Amino acid sequence: MPEQILSLSIEKKIGQMFFIGIPAAEFDSATRELIEKIAPGGVCLFARNIREASKTRKLLDDVTNASVTLPFLSIDQEGGLVDRLRRVLEPMPAVGELKNLGQVKKLAEITAEVLRLLGFNMNFAPVVDVSSNERQKYINGLNSRIFGTSKEDVAGFGKTYLETLQKSFIIGCLKHFPGLAASEIDSHEELPIVNISQDILFEEDLFPYRAIKSYAVMIAHAAFPKTDLQERDQSGKLLPSSLSYNFTTKLLRNGLRFEGISITDDMEMGAIVNNYGIGEACKMAINAGVDMLAICNNPVAILEGFEAVTKAVNSGEISETRINESLKRIARVKNIIKTPLPFDESRLHELSKEILELKHNL
């Protein structure tokens, strides 16, 4: 895999750094054109893409067959409010409802098997933001998505969930680095300003990232103005963590010794597009040290980001050496991907019953 990726043309190397959404629930001509143009390293499905289980499996198989290298095939399947599979499966409980490690493990086992039956190889979960009782007053869209109300609970439950996913050959992704629970707003709307000290950030919010070994981390769009790490952009505005060298490289890579892949949260969120053009933001994120850029909604934005990065590499604004650094990490993680399970509709019905039983016991 490393040799295959590193031998691609420069345009397709750049494409491997994009984690994209696709428009439809079937492999239509627009999806084919997007896959062929970008050659993305990853594809993420959303509720708009999922109507029937068998068609979802066919869509993912078609994406794989059209890709120049084996792609990451991911989803945000957390349970509760963030459940993309509710049209094809009994809705899963929110992790905030789980009471013990046995229930956490069971949810992760069910999730992993369902995803492999449908053709996925990755899940953008677990959420390991640390939400104390004090922080739960904030309206940031995270409360029911978080394990417990202490850093120890979050780390312990999150580790069990992640390790269970990965024992079942689904790659997990910790999120939202370096921690969003103290944000008073949702980054989907605008840039969250997280007004915590550097000591609290390191002692509380980063605790799960020190305790859990992961192949992937999703970087939040947030500002931390009370820390020494916070940077400002050329206009003097607070720079989001996803576009910041201090957070993505100095802290995550050098400080926490993270060796997996870093993925931005969706670059189409208000925290980014309200302050930067999508193309400029993509260039900034790569130069900050991010490995993969998530653009999950608008094909026009995906193309704009891809073309901006390609132009920057051709002009020398971004070096091919920098691209290759990320591709080596991407290849190492792709090497652990396993072939999906054979599709089995009856097994999905059985797993729906297991979800009902789990919810009954909460």
C-alpha positions as CSV (number, residue, x, y, z in Angstrom):
1,M,0.0,0.0,0.0
2,P,2.7,2.7,0.8
3,E,4.5,2.0,-2.5
4,Q,1.2,2.1,-4.4
5,I,0.1,5.4,-2.9
6,L,3.5,7.1,-3.3
7,S,3.7,6.1,-6.9
8,L,0.5,7.9,-7.8
9,S,0.5,11.1,-9.9
10,I,0.7,14.3,-7.9
11,E,-3.0,15.0,-8.5
12,K,-4.1,11.6,-7.2
13,K,-1.7,11.9,-4.3
14,I,-3.5,15.2,-3.4
15,G,-6.9,13.4,-3.8
16,Q,-5.8,10.8,-1.2
17,M,-5.8,13.7,1.4
18,F,-9.5,14.4,0.8
19,F,-12.3,12.7,2.8
20,I,-15.5,13.5,0.9
21,G,-19.2,13.1,1.0
22,I,-21.1,12.0,-2.1
23,P,-24.5,13.3,-3.3
24,A,-26.8,10.3,-3.6
25,A,-27.9,6.9,-2.4
26,E,-26.7,5.2,-5.5
27,F,-23.5,5.3,-7.6
28,D,-24.9,7.7,-10.1
29,S,-23.0,9.6,-12.8
30,A,-22.3,12.6,-10.5
31,T,-20.8,10.3,-7.9
32,R,-18.7,8.5,-10.5
33,E,-17.4,11.8,-11.9
34,L,-16.5,13.1,-8.4
35,I,-14.6,9.9,-7.5
36,E,-12.7,9.8,-10.8
37,K,-11.8,13.5,-10.6
38,I,-10.7,13.6,-6.9
39,A,-9.5,10.1,-6.3
40,P,-10.4,10.6,-2.6
41,G,-8.6,8.7,0.1
42,G,-11.9,8.5,2.0
43,V,-15.6,8.7,1.6
44,C,-18.1,9.3,4.3
45,L,-21.8,8.5,4.0
46,F,-24.7,10.4,5.6
47,A,-28.4,9.8,6.1
48,R,-29.0,11.1,2.6
49,N,-27.0,8.2,1.2
50,I,-28.7,5.4,3.2
51,R,-32.2,4.2,2.2
52,E,-31.9,0.4,2.1
53,A,-29.2,-1.9,3.5
54,S,-28.5,-3.8,0.3
55,K,-28.3,-0.6,-1.7
56,T,-25.9,0.9,0.8
57,R,-23.6,-2.1,0.5
58,K,-23.8,-1.8,-3.3
59,L,-23.0,1.9,-3.1
60,L,-19.9,1.3,-1.0
61,D,-18.8,-1.6,-3.2
62,D,-19.2,0.6,-6.3
63,V,-17.1,3.4,-4.7
64,T,-14.4,0.9,-3.8
65,N,-14.3,-0.5,-7.4
66,A,-14.1,3.0,-8.9
67,S,-11.2,4.1,-6.5
68,V,-7.5,4.2,-7.4
69,T,-6.6,2.8,-4.0
70,L,-8.7,1.1,-1.3
71,P,-10.6,4.0,0.3
72,F,-11.6,4.6,3.9
73,L,-15.3,4.1,4.0
74,S,-16.7,5.9,7.0
75,I,-19.8,7.1,8.8
76,D,-20.7,9.1,11.9
77,Q,-22.4,6.2,13.7
78,E,-22.4,7.2,17.3
79,G,-26.0,6.3,18.3
80,G,-28.6,8.6,19.8
81,L,-28.8,11.9,18.0
82,V,-26.0,10.9,15.6
83,D,-27.4,7.8,14.0
84,R,-27.1,7.6,10.2
85,L,-28.5,4.1,10.0
86,R,-32.0,4.5,11.5
87,R,-33.7,3.9,8.2
88,V,-32.1,0.4,7.9
89,L,-31.7,-0.7,11.5
90,E,-33.3,-0.3,15.0
91,P,-32.0,3.1,16.3
92,M,-29.1,2.8,18.6
93,P,-29.0,4.3,22.1
94,A,-26.9,7.4,22.9
95,V,-23.7,6.6,24.6
96,G,-24.7,9.0,27.4
97,E,-27.3,6.4,28.4
98,L,-24.8,3.6,28.8
99,K,-24.2,2.7,32.4
100,N,-21.2,0.3,32.4
101,L,-18.3,-1.1,30.3
102,G,-20.3,-4.1,29.4
103,Q,-23.0,-2.0,27.7
104,V,-20.3,0.1,26.0
105,K,-18.7,-3.0,24.6
106,K,-22.0,-4.5,23.4
107,L,-22.9,-1.3,21.6
108,A,-19.5,-1.2,19.9
109,E,-19.7,-4.9,18.9
110,I,-23.1,-4.4,17.3
111,T,-22.0,-1.2,15.6
112,A,-18.8,-2.9,14.2
113,E,-20.7,-5.9,12.8
114,V,-23.4,-3.8,11.3
115,L,-20.8,-1.5,9.6
116,R,-18.8,-4.4,8.2
117,L,-22.0,-6.1,6.8
118,L,-22.8,-2.8,5.1
119,G,-19.3,-2.4,3.7
120,F,-17.8,0.2,5.9
121,N,-14.3,0.0,7.3
122,M,-14.2,3.1,9.6
123,N,-16.4,4.9,12.1
124,F,-16.0,8.6,13.1
125,A,-16.4,7.6,16.8
126,P,-16.1,7.7,19.7
127,V,-16.6,11.3,21.0
128,V,-14.1,11.8,23.8
129,D,-14.9,15.4,24.7
130,V,-14.9,15.7,28.5
131,S,-18.1,17.2,29.8
132,S,-18.3,17.9,33.5
133,N,-21.6,18.8,35.2
134,E,-20.7,22.4,34.9
135,R,-20.0,22.1,31.1
136,Q,-23.3,20.4,30.4
137,K,-25.1,23.7,30.6
138,Y,-23.6,24.7,27.3
139,I,-25.7,24.3,24.1
140,N,-23.0,22.8,21.9
141,G,-24.7,19.7,20.6
142,L,-22.4,17.3,22.5
143,N,-24.1,16.4,25.8
144,S,-25.9,13.1,24.9
145,R,-22.9,12.1,22.7
146,I,-20.4,12.0,25.6
147,F,-19.4,9.1,27.9
148,G,-20.0,10.2,31.5
149,T,-19.1,13.4,33.3
150,S,-15.4,12.9,34.2
151,K,-12.2,12.5,32.3
152,E,-11.7,9.0,33.8
153,D,-15.2,7.9,32.6
154,V,-14.7,9.4,29.1
155,A,-11.2,7.7,28.8
156,G,-12.3,4.4,30.2
157,F,-15.5,4.1,28.3
158,G,-14.0,5.6,25.1
159,K,-11.1,3.2,25.2
160,T,-13.4,0.2,25.6
161,Y,-15.6,1.4,22.7
162,L,-12.6,2.1,20.4
163,E,-10.7,-1.1,21.2
164,T,-13.9,-3.2,20.6
165,L,-14.5,-1.5,17.2
166,Q,-10.9,-2.2,16.2
167,K,-10.9,-5.8,17.3
168,S,-13.8,-6.2,15.0
169,F,-11.8,-4.5,12.1
170,I,-13.6,-1.2,12.1
171,I,-11.1,1.7,12.4
172,G,-12.2,4.2,15.1
173,C,-11.6,7.9,15.2
174,L,-11.3,9.9,18.4
175,K,-13.0,13.3,18.3
176,H,-13.0,16.3,18.7
177,F,-9.4,17.1,19.4
178,P,-8.2,19.0,21.5
179,G,-11.7,19.1,23.2
180,L,-15.0,20.9,22.5
181,A,-17.0,20.2,25.7
182,A,-16.2,23.6,27.2
183,S,-17.5,25.4,24.0
184,E,-20.6,27.4,24.5
185,I,-21.7,27.2,20.9
186,D,-21.8,24.6,18.1
187,S,-19.0,24.8,15.5
188,H,-21.5,24.0,12.8
189,E,-22.7,27.6,13.1
190,E,-19.6,29.7,14.0
191,L,-16.1,29.4,15.5
192,P,-16.3,28.3,19.2
193,I,-14.2,30.2,21.6
194,V,-13.2,27.8,24.4
195,N,-12.3,29.9,27.3
196,I,-10.3,27.5,29.4
197,S,-6.8,27.7,30.7
198,Q,-3.9,25.8,29.3
199,D,-3.7,23.8,32.5
200,I,-7.3,22.7,32.3
201,L,-6.9,21.9,28.6
202,F,-3.9,19.6,29.4
203,E,-5.3,18.1,32.6
204,E,-8.9,17.5,31.5
205,D,-9.6,17.7,27.8
206,L,-6.4,16.0,26.6
207,F,-6.6,13.2,29.2
208,P,-8.5,10.8,26.8
209,Y,-5.9,11.4,24.1
210,R,-3.1,10.4,26.4
211,A,-5.0,7.4,27.7
212,I,-6.3,5.9,24.4
213,K,-4.2,4.7,21.5
214,S,-6.0,5.4,18.2
215,Y,-5.3,5.1,14.5
216,A,-7.2,8.3,13.7
217,V,-8.1,11.6,15.4
218,M,-10.5,14.3,14.2
219,I,-9.4,17.9,14.8
220,A,-12.1,20.4,15.8
221,H,-12.6,23.9,14.5
222,A,-12.2,25.9,17.7
223,A,-10.1,28.6,19.3
224,F,-8.5,28.5,22.8
225,P,-7.4,32.1,23.5
226,K,-6.3,31.5,27.0
227,T,-3.6,29.0,26.0
228,D,-0.1,29.7,24.7
229,L,-0.9,27.5,21.7
230,Q,-3.4,29.8,20.2
231,E,-2.4,31.5,16.9
232,R,-3.9,34.3,14.9
233,D,-4.3,34.5,11.2
234,Q,-2.9,37.3,8.9
235,S,-5.9,39.5,9.7
236,G,-5.5,39.1,13.4
237,K,-8.4,36.7,13.9
238,L,-8.2,33.7,16.2
239,L,-7.0,30.8,14.1
240,P,-9.2,27.6,14.4
241,S,-7.3,24.6,15.9
242,S,-7.8,22.6,12.6
243,L,-5.8,25.2,10.7
244,S,-3.2,25.7,13.4
245,Y,0.4,24.3,13.3
246,N,0.6,24.6,17.1
247,F,-2.4,22.3,17.6
248,T,-2.1,19.9,14.7
249,T,1.6,19.4,14.8
250,K,3.2,20.9,17.9
251,L,0.6,19.5,20.3
252,L,-0.8,16.4,18.6
253,R,2.2,15.1,16.8
254,N,5.1,16.3,18.9
255,G,3.5,16.7,22.3
256,L,1.2,13.6,22.4
257,R,3.4,11.5,20.0
258,F,0.4,10.7,17.9
259,E,1.4,8.6,14.9
260,G,-1.9,7.9,13.2
261,I,-3.9,10.1,10.7
262,S,-5.4,13.5,11.6
263,I,-8.6,14.4,9.9
264,T,-10.3,17.8,10.0
265,D,-13.9,18.1,11.1
266,D,-16.1,19.1,8.1
267,M,-14.5,22.1,6.4
268,E,-17.9,23.3,5.3
269,M,-18.9,24.2,8.9
270,G,-19.6,27.8,9.7
271,A,-16.5,28.0,11.9
272,I,-14.5,27.7,8.7
273,V,-16.5,29.0,5.7
274,N,-17.7,32.1,7.6
275,N,-14.1,33.2,8.0
276,Y,-12.1,31.6,5.1
277,G,-12.7,30.4,1.6
278,I,-12.8,26.6,1.4
279,G,-9.7,26.6,-0.9
280,E,-7.6,28.8,1.4
281,A,-8.7,26.8,4.5
282,C,-7.7,23.5,2.8
283,K,-4.2,24.9,2.1
284,M,-3.8,26.3,5.6
285,A,-4.8,22.9,7.2
286,I,-2.3,21.0,5.1
287,N,0.5,23.4,5.9
288,A,-0.5,23.1,9.6
289,G,0.1,19.4,9.4
290,V,-3.4,17.8,8.9
291,D,-3.4,14.5,6.9
292,M,-7.0,14.5,5.5
293,L,-9.5,17.2,4.8
294,A,-13.2,16.4,5.3
295,I,-15.6,18.1,2.9
296,C,-18.8,16.2,3.1
297,N,-21.7,18.1,1.6
298,N,-21.2,20.2,-1.5
299,P,-19.4,18.8,-4.6
300,V,-18.6,22.3,-5.6
301,A,-16.7,22.9,-2.3
302,I,-14.9,19.6,-2.7
303,L,-13.7,20.6,-6.2
304,E,-12.7,24.0,-5.0
305,G,-10.6,22.6,-2.2
306,F,-9.0,20.1,-4.4
307,E,-8.1,22.6,-7.1
308,A,-6.7,25.1,-4.6
309,V,-4.4,22.5,-3.0
310,T,-3.4,21.2,-6.5
311,K,-2.5,24.7,-7.6
312,A,-0.6,25.3,-4.3
313,V,1.5,22.1,-4.8
314,N,2.2,23.0,-8.4
315,S,3.4,26.5,-7.4
316,G,5.5,25.3,-4.5
317,E,3.3,26.9,-1.9
318,I,2.8,23.3,-0.5
319,S,5.7,20.9,-1.0
320,E,5.3,17.4,-2.4
321,T,7.4,16.3,0.6
322,R,4.6,17.6,2.9
323,I,2.0,15.7,0.8
324,N,4.1,12.5,1.0
325,E,4.4,12.7,4.8
326,S,0.7,12.5,5.1
327,L,0.4,9.8,2.5
328,K,2.8,7.5,4.4
329,R,0.6,7.8,7.5
330,I,-2.6,7.2,5.4
331,A,-1.0,4.2,3.8
332,R,0.0,2.7,7.2
333,V,-3.6,2.9,8.5
334,K,-5.1,1.6,5.2
335,N,-2.9,-1.4,5.6
336,I,-5.0,-2.7,8.5
337,I,-8.3,-2.5,6.5
338,K,-10.0,-5.9,6.2
339,T,-12.4,-7.1,3.5
340,P,-16.0,-6.5,4.6
341,L,-18.3,-9.3,5.7
342,P,-20.6,-10.9,3.2
343,F,-23.9,-9.0,3.1
344,D,-26.5,-10.7,5.2
345,E,-29.9,-9.0,5.6
346,S,-31.1,-11.6,8.1
347,R,-28.1,-10.9,10.3
348,L,-29.0,-7.2,10.3
349,H,-32.5,-8.1,11.5
350,E,-30.9,-10.1,14.4
351,L,-28.7,-7.2,15.3
352,S,-31.7,-4.9,15.4
353,K,-33.1,-7.3,18.0
354,E,-29.9,-7.1,20.0
355,I,-30.1,-3.3,19.9
356,L,-33.6,-3.5,21.3
357,E,-32.5,-5.8,24.1
358,L,-29.6,-3.4,24.9
359,K,-31.9,-0.4,25.1
360,H,-34.4,-2.4,27.3
361,N,-31.6,-3.1,29.8
362,L,-30.5,0.5,30.1
